[in-house]
Amino acid sequence: MTTLTVNSFDGLALHAVAAGDPARPVVVLSHSIGCDLGSWDAQADALQADYRVLRFDRRGHGRSGVPDADATVETLGRDALAVMDAFGVARAHFVGLSQGAMEGMWLAAHQPARIDRLVLANTTAYLGVPEMIQGAIDAGYAHGMAGVGNGFLDRWLPQAFRDAEPAATAALRATFAAMSPQGFAACAAVLKHLDLRPVLAQIAAPTLVIVGGAEGPPLQAAAQVLVDGIPGARLAVIDGAGHLSSVERPAEFTAVVRAFLA
């Protein structure tokens, strides 16, 4: 495994790791808000036999730096490009979940030469709930991130998973709780203003849209918007999974991704 501290376009330090044979095709894995690169452990372990697997902590998350200013989806996309450049990767498959997939949509639309195949998991091109997001930002500053994280994860993780996997659930809660409120706020600002619907038709990369079978109706509908809006996009449903489908159903998620990339 190779670990780098990457300076992004604005000088912010990003923590990144790569594993697998550098001669193999590259897969970039980009995580949800409130998580870190460790949320991809199962996929990285499985995929590195056939791919060079590149992961990084989003700005404000994990071991990456905390920005002074709010991010945009372009900011996040440029961070991903900085990581790819630091590892000498000109073109890669891109697998994003939730906010990571928003980043992937921006990249595929605006930097098409850099993206081979695209996987968009548990995500939306338009969230449309700025008051809710601002409420979470305010709560993080006022009370710390533990309560904010619990609120998100209680919505994201089906009760059956929380009951069956207490250690994994506790680890996700701890990652969210350890975040800087400022780091969360910087990336949550992306969710307040996001609208990628106008660029969906520009995405030429072969695209797979994944949704958890236990996701709520809004994200089920959002997945269909992506399938309808991105030329040739396909839909896969991970039965029983909620929002963090790669963590909740790692074997099924990885199998679907592997089949699509192959």
C-alpha positions as CSV (number, residue, x, y, z in Angstrom):
1,M,0.0,0.0,0.0
2,T,1.2,3.5,-0.9
3,T,0.1,6.5,1.3
4,L,0.5,10.1,0.1
5,T,-0.4,13.5,1.5
6,V,-1.6,15.3,-1.6
7,N,-1.8,19.1,-1.9
8,S,-5.0,19.9,-3.7
9,F,-5.5,22.8,-6.1
10,D,-6.0,25.3,-3.2
11,G,-3.2,23.8,-1.0
12,L,-5.4,21.8,1.3
13,A,-3.8,18.5,2.4
14,L,-5.6,15.3,1.4
15,H,-4.9,11.9,2.8
16,A,-4.8,9.2,0.1
17,V,-3.9,5.6,-0.3
18,A,-3.4,3.2,-3.2
19,A,-3.1,-0.5,-3.3
20,G,-2.7,-3.1,-6.0
21,D,-0.4,-3.5,-9.0
22,P,0.3,0.0,-10.5
23,A,0.2,-1.6,-14.0
24,R,-3.4,-2.6,-13.6
25,P,-6.4,-0.4,-14.5
26,V,-7.3,2.1,-11.7
27,V,-10.5,2.3,-9.7
28,V,-11.1,5.4,-7.6
29,L,-13.4,5.0,-4.6
30,S,-15.0,8.1,-3.1
31,H,-17.0,8.0,0.1
32,S,-20.1,9.6,1.6
33,I,-20.2,12.7,3.7
34,G,-19.5,11.8,7.3
35,C,-17.5,8.7,6.4
36,D,-13.8,8.2,5.4
37,L,-11.8,6.0,3.1
38,G,-12.1,3.2,5.6
39,S,-15.7,2.8,4.6
40,W,-14.4,1.2,1.4
41,D,-12.2,-1.4,3.1
42,A,-14.2,-4.4,1.8
43,Q,-14.2,-3.2,-1.8
44,A,-10.5,-2.2,-1.7
45,D,-9.6,-5.7,-0.4
46,A,-11.6,-7.4,-3.0
47,L,-10.8,-5.3,-6.1
48,Q,-7.0,-4.9,-5.6
49,A,-6.4,-8.3,-7.1
50,D,-7.5,-7.0,-10.5
51,Y,-7.2,-3.2,-10.1
52,R,-5.0,-0.5,-8.7
53,V,-7.4,0.9,-6.0
54,L,-7.2,4.5,-5.1
55,R,-9.0,6.0,-2.0
56,F,-8.8,9.3,-0.2
57,D,-10.4,11.1,2.7
58,R,-12.6,14.0,1.4
59,R,-11.6,17.5,2.6
60,G,-12.8,18.0,6.2
61,H,-12.9,14.2,6.7
62,G,-10.7,11.6,8.2
63,R,-7.0,12.6,8.1
64,S,-7.4,15.2,5.4
65,G,-7.2,18.9,6.2
66,V,-10.1,21.1,7.2
67,P,-10.9,23.9,4.7
68,D,-11.5,27.5,5.6
69,A,-14.3,28.0,3.0
70,D,-17.3,26.1,1.9
71,A,-16.8,23.6,-0.9
72,T,-18.7,23.3,-4.2
73,V,-19.2,20.1,-6.2
74,E,-16.4,21.4,-8.5
75,T,-14.1,21.8,-5.5
76,L,-14.7,18.1,-4.7
77,G,-14.1,17.1,-8.3
78,R,-10.9,19.0,-8.4
79,D,-9.7,17.3,-5.2
80,A,-10.2,14.0,-6.9
81,L,-8.3,15.1,-9.9
82,A,-5.4,16.3,-7.6
83,V,-5.3,12.8,-6.0
84,M,-5.3,11.1,-9.4
85,D,-2.5,13.4,-10.6
86,A,-0.4,12.8,-7.5
87,F,-0.5,9.0,-8.2
88,G,0.1,9.5,-12.0
89,V,-3.3,8.4,-13.0
90,A,-4.6,9.9,-16.3
91,R,-7.8,7.9,-16.5
92,A,-9.7,5.7,-14.1
93,H,-13.0,4.0,-13.3
94,F,-14.8,6.0,-10.6
95,V,-17.0,4.5,-7.9
96,G,-18.8,7.1,-5.7
97,L,-21.3,6.7,-3.0
98,S,-23.7,9.5,-2.0
99,Q,-21.6,12.7,-2.0
100,G,-18.8,10.8,-3.6
101,A,-21.1,10.0,-6.5
102,M,-22.0,13.7,-6.9
103,E,-18.3,14.3,-7.3
104,G,-18.2,11.5,-9.9
105,M,-21.1,13.1,-11.9
106,W,-19.2,16.4,-12.0
107,L,-16.0,14.7,-13.2
108,A,-17.7,12.7,-15.9
109,A,-19.5,15.7,-17.2
110,H,-16.6,18.2,-17.0
111,Q,-13.5,16.0,-17.3
112,P,-14.7,13.2,-19.5
113,A,-11.2,12.2,-20.6
114,R,-10.3,11.3,-17.0
115,I,-13.2,8.9,-16.4
116,D,-13.6,5.4,-17.9
117,R,-16.6,3.7,-16.3
118,L,-18.7,5.4,-13.6
119,V,-20.6,3.9,-10.7
120,L,-23.1,6.2,-8.9
121,A,-24.4,4.6,-5.7
122,N,-27.1,5.9,-3.3
123,T,-27.1,9.4,-4.6
124,T,-29.0,12.2,-6.3
125,A,-28.3,15.0,-8.7
126,Y,-30.5,17.4,-6.7
127,L,-31.3,17.2,-3.0
128,G,-33.5,20.3,-2.6
129,V,-33.6,20.4,1.2
130,P,-31.3,23.4,2.1
131,E,-33.1,24.1,5.4
132,M,-32.5,20.6,6.7
133,I,-28.8,20.7,5.7
134,Q,-28.4,24.1,7.3
135,G,-30.0,22.7,10.5
136,A,-27.4,19.9,10.6
137,I,-24.6,22.4,10.1
138,D,-25.9,24.6,12.9
139,A,-26.3,21.6,15.2
140,G,-22.8,20.5,14.5
141,Y,-21.4,23.9,15.5
142,A,-23.6,24.2,18.6
143,H,-23.4,20.7,20.0
144,G,-20.6,18.8,18.2
145,M,-20.9,16.1,15.5
146,A,-21.9,13.1,17.5
147,G,-25.6,14.0,17.5
148,V,-25.5,15.1,13.9
149,G,-23.9,11.8,12.9
150,N,-26.4,9.8,14.9
151,G,-29.3,11.5,13.2
152,F,-27.8,10.8,9.7
153,L,-26.9,7.2,10.5
154,D,-30.2,6.4,12.1
155,R,-31.8,7.4,8.8
156,W,-29.2,5.8,6.6
157,L,-28.8,2.4,8.3
158,P,-31.7,0.0,8.4
159,Q,-32.6,-1.1,12.0
160,A,-31.8,-4.7,11.0
161,F,-28.2,-3.8,10.1
162,R,-27.8,-1.8,13.3
163,D,-29.0,-4.8,15.3
164,A,-26.9,-7.3,13.5
165,E,-23.7,-5.3,13.2
166,P,-23.3,-3.2,16.4
167,A,-19.5,-3.0,16.0
168,A,-19.7,-1.7,12.4
169,T,-22.5,0.7,13.4
170,A,-20.4,2.0,16.3
171,A,-17.4,2.5,14.0
172,L,-19.5,4.6,11.6
173,R,-20.9,6.7,14.5
174,A,-17.3,7.3,15.8
175,T,-16.1,8.4,12.4
176,F,-18.9,10.9,12.1
177,A,-18.5,12.1,15.7
178,A,-14.7,12.7,15.2
179,M,-15.3,15.2,12.4
180,S,-14.7,18.9,12.8
181,P,-17.9,20.8,12.6
182,Q,-16.2,23.1,10.1
183,G,-15.1,20.2,7.9
184,F,-18.7,18.9,7.9
185,A,-20.1,22.4,7.2
186,A,-17.7,22.9,4.2
187,C,-18.9,19.7,2.5
188,A,-22.6,20.0,3.6
189,A,-22.6,23.3,1.7
190,V,-22.4,21.2,-1.5
191,L,-25.6,19.5,-0.6
192,K,-27.4,22.8,0.0
193,H,-26.7,24.1,-3.5
194,L,-26.3,21.0,-5.6
195,D,-28.1,20.7,-8.9
196,L,-26.4,18.4,-11.5
197,R,-29.5,17.7,-13.4
198,P,-28.5,20.0,-16.3
199,V,-25.3,18.1,-17.0
200,L,-26.5,14.5,-16.8
201,A,-27.0,14.3,-20.6
202,Q,-23.3,15.3,-21.0
203,I,-22.1,12.2,-19.2
204,A,-20.7,9.8,-21.9
205,A,-19.0,7.3,-19.6
206,P,-20.7,4.0,-19.3
207,T,-22.7,4.4,-16.0
208,L,-24.1,2.1,-13.4
209,V,-26.6,3.5,-10.9
210,I,-26.9,1.6,-7.6
211,V,-29.7,2.1,-5.1
212,G,-30.4,0.2,-1.9
213,G,-33.6,-1.7,-1.8
214,A,-34.4,-0.2,1.7
215,E,-33.7,3.4,0.6
216,G,-36.7,5.8,1.0
217,P,-38.9,6.8,-1.9
218,P,-37.0,10.1,-2.6
219,L,-33.7,8.4,-3.3
220,Q,-35.4,5.6,-5.2
221,A,-36.9,8.3,-7.4
222,A,-33.5,10.1,-7.6
223,A,-31.9,6.9,-8.9
224,Q,-34.4,6.7,-11.7
225,V,-33.8,10.3,-12.6
226,L,-30.1,9.5,-13.1
227,V,-30.9,6.4,-15.2
228,D,-33.3,8.4,-17.3
229,G,-30.9,11.4,-17.6
230,I,-27.6,9.7,-18.3
231,P,-27.4,8.2,-21.8
232,G,-27.2,4.4,-21.5
233,A,-27.2,4.3,-17.7
234,R,-28.2,1.0,-16.0
235,L,-29.8,0.5,-12.6
236,A,-28.9,-2.1,-10.0
237,V,-30.8,-2.6,-6.7
238,I,-29.0,-4.0,-3.6
239,D,-31.8,-5.8,-1.8
240,G,-32.2,-4.9,1.8
241,A,-29.6,-2.2,1.8
242,G,-30.1,1.4,2.9
243,H,-28.0,4.4,2.1
244,L,-24.6,3.0,2.9
245,S,-25.1,-0.1,0.6
246,S,-21.3,-0.7,0.2
247,V,-20.9,-1.2,4.0
248,E,-24.2,-2.9,4.6
249,R,-24.0,-5.4,1.8
250,P,-20.3,-5.5,0.9
251,A,-20.3,-8.8,-1.0
252,E,-23.3,-7.9,-3.1
253,F,-22.1,-4.4,-3.8
254,T,-18.7,-5.5,-4.8
255,A,-20.0,-8.2,-7.1
256,V,-22.2,-5.7,-8.9
257,V,-19.4,-3.2,-9.3
258,R,-16.9,-5.9,-10.4
259,A,-19.3,-7.2,-13.1
260,F,-19.9,-3.7,-14.4
261,L,-16.2,-2.8,-14.5
262,A,-15.3,-6.0,-16.3
